[in-house]
Amino acid sequence: MGTQPVDSQPSSSVVPDRHLAQVAALREQYRTLPPDAPVRLAKSTSNLFRFRAPAAHPGLDVRRFDRVLAVDPVARVAEVGGMTTYEDLADATLAHGLMPFVVPQLKTITLGGAVSGLGIESSSFRNGLPHESVREMEILTGDGRVVVATRDNEYADLFRGFPNSYGTLGYVLRLRIDLEPVKPFVRLRHVRFRTAADCAAAISRICADREYEGRPVDFVDGTVFSRGA
């Protein structure tokens, strides 16, 4: 496995020594897993809404990768552990007048989970999915290496293929993400539609024009009510 905690170095960020030590410890933990043990994560939060049989083997303890490592308000980027929740990330970035491009509704969704799984929210019509604002990912791969993938380095294929791969290509330990400015308040406006077709047409116009009835729109969300429910 080598002596270095990471097999390829970050493109531009300075990674804290504490994080590198945690990466090295995780690699050793991965190396000592029994050959027949399924690889899974042991972490503090989960947003899986289904029953699962108890695991026979302990998972990889990734709970220490749950911190915001740095926020650069000038460059508008954040260095974040893969198990950091959006709740903690938003708290850290809002202090600088910034927010992630997409903040999923469930507060305990992690950045690594949103990128390797799927995350979407009311700003996605402007900013897409969470992985589209990621600059760099540090990934533990199936062969025990930890590599840093960007859209234009030697691991560019992994960078492009990792989103929505659901853990099949590895686990993300650190991300470098873009941030956007945020105002102190959001004005909430409710618009009622009588039919689903009318609602869909309005959303299509908002997505195309980024406005509704002459007013700019930053977030779009909706609730469906039924008389028979």
C-alpha positions as CSV (number, residue, x, y, z in Angstrom):
1,M,0.0,0.0,0.0
2,G,3.0,2.3,0.2
3,T,4.0,4.8,2.9
4,Q,2.0,7.8,1.8
5,P,-1.5,8.3,3.1
6,V,-2.6,9.6,-0.4
7,D,-1.3,8.1,-3.7
8,S,-1.8,11.3,-5.7
9,Q,-1.7,14.8,-4.4
10,P,-4.4,17.5,-4.4
11,S,-4.2,19.9,-7.3
12,S,-4.3,23.1,-5.4
13,S,-5.6,22.7,-1.9
14,V,-3.6,22.4,1.3
15,V,-4.8,19.3,3.3
16,P,-4.5,19.4,7.1
17,D,-2.0,16.9,8.6
18,R,-4.9,15.6,10.8
19,H,-6.9,14.6,7.8
20,L,-3.9,12.9,6.2
21,A,-3.3,10.9,9.4
22,Q,-7.0,9.8,9.4
23,V,-6.6,8.7,5.7
24,A,-3.6,6.6,6.6
25,A,-5.5,5.0,9.5
26,L,-8.5,4.2,7.3
27,R,-6.3,2.6,4.7
28,E,-4.8,0.4,7.4
29,Q,-8.3,-0.5,8.6
30,Y,-9.3,-1.4,5.0
31,R,-6.2,-3.5,4.6
32,T,-7.1,-5.6,7.7
33,L,-10.6,-6.4,6.6
34,P,-11.3,-10.2,6.3
35,P,-11.1,-11.3,2.6
36,D,-14.8,-12.4,2.7
37,A,-16.1,-9.4,4.5
38,P,-18.4,-7.1,2.5
39,V,-17.1,-3.5,2.5
40,R,-19.4,-1.0,4.1
41,L,-19.3,2.2,6.0
42,A,-19.7,2.6,9.7
43,K,-20.9,6.2,10.3
44,S,-23.1,8.3,12.5
45,T,-25.9,9.1,10.1
46,S,-28.0,7.2,7.5
47,N,-30.8,8.2,5.2
48,L,-31.7,4.8,3.9
49,F,-35.4,4.2,4.4
50,R,-35.4,0.4,4.3
51,F,-34.7,-2.5,6.5
52,R,-31.3,-4.2,6.5
53,A,-30.1,-7.4,8.1
54,P,-27.5,-6.8,10.8
55,A,-23.9,-6.9,9.4
56,A,-21.7,-9.8,10.5
57,H,-18.5,-7.7,10.2
58,P,-17.7,-4.2,11.3
59,G,-17.6,-1.6,8.6
60,L,-15.0,1.0,7.8
61,D,-15.1,3.7,10.6
62,V,-15.4,6.9,8.6
63,R,-16.9,9.0,11.4
64,R,-13.8,11.2,11.7
65,F,-14.3,12.5,8.1
66,D,-17.2,14.6,9.2
67,R,-15.6,18.1,9.4
68,V,-15.5,21.2,7.3
69,L,-11.7,21.5,6.8
70,A,-11.6,25.0,5.4
71,V,-13.8,27.7,3.8
72,D,-12.2,30.3,1.5
73,P,-14.6,33.2,1.2
74,V,-12.5,34.9,-1.5
75,A,-12.2,31.9,-3.9
76,R,-15.7,30.8,-2.8
77,V,-14.6,27.2,-2.2
78,A,-14.7,24.8,0.7
79,E,-12.7,21.7,1.7
80,V,-15.0,19.2,3.3
81,G,-14.8,15.7,4.7
82,G,-16.9,13.2,2.8
83,M,-19.0,12.4,5.8
84,T,-19.8,16.0,6.6
85,T,-23.5,16.7,6.8
86,Y,-25.1,19.5,4.8
87,E,-26.3,20.9,8.1
88,D,-22.8,21.4,9.4
89,L,-21.5,22.6,6.0
90,A,-24.3,25.2,5.7
91,D,-23.5,26.5,9.2
92,A,-19.9,27.0,8.3
93,T,-20.5,28.6,4.9
94,L,-23.4,30.9,5.9
95,A,-21.0,32.6,8.4
96,H,-19.2,33.9,5.3
97,G,-22.3,34.8,3.4
98,L,-22.0,31.7,1.2
99,M,-23.8,28.5,0.6
100,P,-23.3,25.2,-1.3
101,F,-24.7,25.3,-4.8
102,V,-27.2,22.6,-3.8
103,V,-28.4,21.8,-0.2
104,P,-30.6,18.7,0.0
105,Q,-33.7,18.9,2.2
106,L,-32.6,16.2,4.7
107,K,-30.1,17.9,7.0
108,T,-28.0,14.8,7.8
109,I,-27.3,13.8,4.2
110,T,-23.5,13.9,3.7
111,L,-21.6,15.4,0.9
112,G,-20.1,12.1,0.0
113,G,-23.5,10.5,0.0
114,A,-25.1,13.2,-2.2
115,V,-22.3,12.8,-4.8
116,S,-22.0,9.0,-4.8
117,G,-25.8,8.6,-4.5
118,L,-28.2,11.3,-5.6
119,G,-29.0,14.7,-4.2
120,I,-31.4,17.3,-5.6
121,E,-33.1,20.4,-4.2
122,S,-34.8,23.6,-5.0
123,S,-31.7,25.3,-6.5
124,S,-31.0,22.4,-8.8
125,F,-32.9,24.1,-11.7
126,R,-30.0,26.6,-11.6
127,N,-27.1,24.5,-10.4
128,G,-27.8,20.9,-11.3
129,L,-26.9,18.1,-8.9
130,P,-24.3,18.3,-6.1
131,H,-21.5,16.7,-8.1
132,E,-21.7,19.5,-10.7
133,S,-20.1,21.9,-8.2
134,V,-17.3,19.6,-7.1
135,R,-13.8,20.6,-8.2
136,E,-11.8,17.7,-6.6
137,M,-12.5,14.4,-4.8
138,E,-10.2,12.3,-2.7
139,I,-11.4,8.7,-3.1
140,L,-10.6,5.4,-1.4
141,T,-10.7,2.9,-4.3
142,G,-11.4,-0.8,-4.2
143,D,-7.7,-1.8,-4.4
144,G,-6.9,0.2,-1.2
145,R,-5.4,3.3,-2.9
146,V,-6.5,6.8,-2.1
147,V,-6.4,9.0,-5.2
148,V,-7.3,12.6,-5.9
149,A,-9.5,13.0,-8.9
150,T,-10.3,16.1,-10.8
151,R,-11.9,16.8,-14.2
152,D,-8.6,17.1,-15.9
153,N,-6.0,15.0,-14.1
154,E,-4.9,11.4,-14.6
155,Y,-8.0,10.2,-12.7
156,A,-10.5,12.3,-14.8
157,D,-12.4,9.1,-15.8
158,L,-13.0,8.3,-12.1
159,F,-14.0,11.9,-11.5
160,R,-16.6,11.7,-14.3
161,G,-17.8,8.2,-13.4
162,F,-18.0,8.5,-9.7
163,P,-21.2,10.6,-9.3
164,N,-24.3,8.4,-8.8
165,S,-22.1,5.2,-8.6
166,Y,-23.5,4.3,-5.2
167,G,-20.2,3.2,-3.7
168,T,-19.2,0.8,-6.5
169,L,-16.1,2.8,-7.4
170,G,-15.0,3.7,-3.9
171,Y,-15.7,6.1,-1.1
172,V,-15.1,9.8,-1.1
173,L,-13.1,11.0,1.9
174,R,-12.7,14.7,1.0
175,L,-14.2,17.1,-1.5
176,R,-13.4,20.6,-2.8
177,I,-16.6,22.3,-3.8
178,D,-17.7,25.6,-5.2
179,L,-19.9,28.0,-3.1
180,E,-22.2,30.8,-4.1
181,P,-23.1,34.1,-2.4
182,V,-26.3,34.1,-0.4
183,K,-28.5,36.9,0.9
184,P,-29.7,37.2,4.6
185,F,-33.3,36.2,3.8
186,V,-35.3,34.4,1.1
187,R,-38.7,35.8,0.1
188,L,-41.2,32.9,-0.1
189,R,-44.1,33.1,-2.5
190,H,-46.8,30.6,-2.8
191,V,-48.4,30.1,-6.3
192,R,-51.5,27.9,-6.6
193,F,-52.2,25.8,-9.7
194,R,-55.4,24.0,-10.4
195,T,-53.9,21.3,-12.7
196,A,-50.6,19.5,-12.8
197,A,-50.2,20.6,-16.4
198,D,-50.4,24.3,-15.5
199,C,-47.8,23.7,-12.7
200,A,-45.4,21.9,-15.0
201,A,-45.7,24.6,-17.6
202,A,-44.9,27.3,-15.1
203,I,-41.9,25.4,-13.8
204,S,-40.6,25.0,-17.3
205,R,-40.8,28.7,-17.9
206,I,-39.1,29.4,-14.6
207,C,-36.3,27.0,-15.5
208,A,-35.8,28.7,-18.8
209,D,-36.2,32.3,-17.8
210,R,-35.0,32.2,-14.1
211,E,-38.0,34.4,-13.3
212,Y,-41.7,34.3,-12.7
213,E,-44.0,37.2,-13.6
214,G,-41.1,39.6,-13.9
215,R,-39.5,38.6,-10.5
216,P,-36.2,36.7,-10.3
217,V,-36.4,33.1,-8.9
218,D,-33.6,31.4,-7.0
219,F,-35.4,28.4,-5.7
220,V,-38.3,26.3,-6.9
221,D,-40.2,23.8,-4.7
222,G,-43.7,22.4,-4.7
223,T,-46.3,20.5,-2.8
224,V,-49.2,18.4,-4.3
225,F,-52.5,18.3,-2.5
226,S,-55.2,15.8,-3.3
227,R,-58.9,15.9,-2.1
228,G,-58.9,12.1,-2.0
229,A,-55.8,11.6,0.1
